[in-house]
């Protein structure tokens, strides 16, 4: 590694290519396990029972992952990236082993939470390590690689779940993580070296604890509202109100904390506010498309799940393609204008979704999803890079973790809002039980696509909030890195 990189916290002996392989492998583990259970549910229920509880296998994993991301980001700034990353991989490994030997649905749900706690460290620290290791010029290409990992995993995950369930055992969905975790941990442990300033940190335990509980309640309320309980029910009101009150308590704690887990001044920075809003819109648009494009292709166009998967794969193909090339673009026109182009393309693609109907072809749906993916790559990757470039090494973990959390929060809000829209549309059409009135599903999905269009416009507005010269907001070490990067 070069001298500039070392000055920002990364040691001379870090070997970037092997470390990147370890990061990509760790990212793949987290991404695949978010979806791998989808096709294995029948086998799991047949073995363990508990059909009514199986949705928690998804929710508890995503919940545990989302609420811990900001805390892990802070810990990475205090103790360094490597110990937090290794802790996350280790916890994910333990959770995988426990899931593989689960004896009941309740035990499996609990162990999925352990997996999610590990994933909460891996996701933000992976991005933070990329920010440490690579220059501004290189970072977009590397993030394109990571985006491609997420894209491939979204297709591979359900496929692996089905293969293991049918031909081996659903338990191997989790046991296969053992060698992969060990390889990832060995690569990061042996090849990544950093120089962390040795100090006596004052851990903000109160802030971390209150923040975790507050986010848990808020995201839980959003995920379960309209599903487990009605939105206006006492349970829903109590959970959301308690989360909001605790979030206010957290803000009060952070004002007095000597070393806050989330420095509030970062939330007043115009660039960081804008990029976090972009991340939230990205998460919401993405969950809307991944949830309802396959539904539209299967139930409205009358195709099978394989064809529906093809249509959605077009989205995950366009994203890494544009993300990997965004570096060349923003070095010419700046990050803000690159993100504006990306957000504008997402708006156009989302508007094209509104033209789809029951006579549309699957190819047209896939092409529209591909366009949106291209826009996402030009909008999401550069804005995260801008946020990282505005922070010093000692705060890059918090900045990255906060950005990742806003994307997760956007997805949680998107799930709740889109679910409410669909339920209201189907309910108003006279649908009863599993019977849906003719055309009602088309109308419901159309409303979801309208919602994604509104969110795409909000994303464009958030990009416009970014300061015009933000791509030049860098620390001295990062500026040196641009000159000295190999």
SULTADA-V912222 format. One line per field, one symbol per residue. ss: DSSP state (@ for helix, = for strand, . for the rest). phi: phi as a letter, one per 40 degrees, with the letter a starting at -180 (. if undefined). Layout:
ss=???
phi=???
//
This chain:
ss=..@@@@@..=.....@@@@@@@@@@@@@@@@@@@@..@@@@@@@@@@@..@@@..@@@@@@@@@@@@@@@@@@@@@@@@.@@@@@@@@@@@@@@@@@@@@....@@@@@@@@@@@@@@@@@@@@@@@@@@@@@..@@@@@@@@@@@@@@@@@@@@@@@@@@@@@@@@....@@@@.@@@@@@@@@@@@@@@..=..........@@@@@@@@@@@@@@@@@@@@=...=....@@@@@@@@@@@@@@@@@@@@@@@.......@@@@@.@@@@@@@@@@@@@@@@@@@@@@@@@@@@@@@....@@@@@@@@@@@@@@@@@@@@@@@@@@@@@.@@@@@@@@@@@@@@@@@@@........@@@@@@@@@@@@@@@@@@@@@@@@@@@@...@@@@@@@@@@@@@@@@@@@@@@@@@@@@@@@@@@@@...=..=....@@@@@@@@@@@@@@@@@@@@@@@@@.....@@@...@@@@@@@@@..
phi=.ccccccchbccccbcccccccccccccdcccccbccdccddcccccbggdcccdcccccccccccccdcccccccccbhccccccccccccccccccccbdbaccccccccccdccccccccccdcccccccbcdccccccccccccccccccccdcccdcccccbbacccdccccdccccccccccccbbbbbbccaccbcccccccccccccccccccccccgbcaccccdcccccccccccccccccccccbccbccbdccccbcdcccccccccccdcccccccccbcccccccccgbcccccccccccccccdcccccccccccccbgccccccccccccccccccccccaccccccccccccccccdcdccccccccccccccbcdcbcccccccccccccccccccdccccccccccccccgcbgccbcdgccdcccdccccccccccccccccccccccbccbcbcdccccccccdc
//
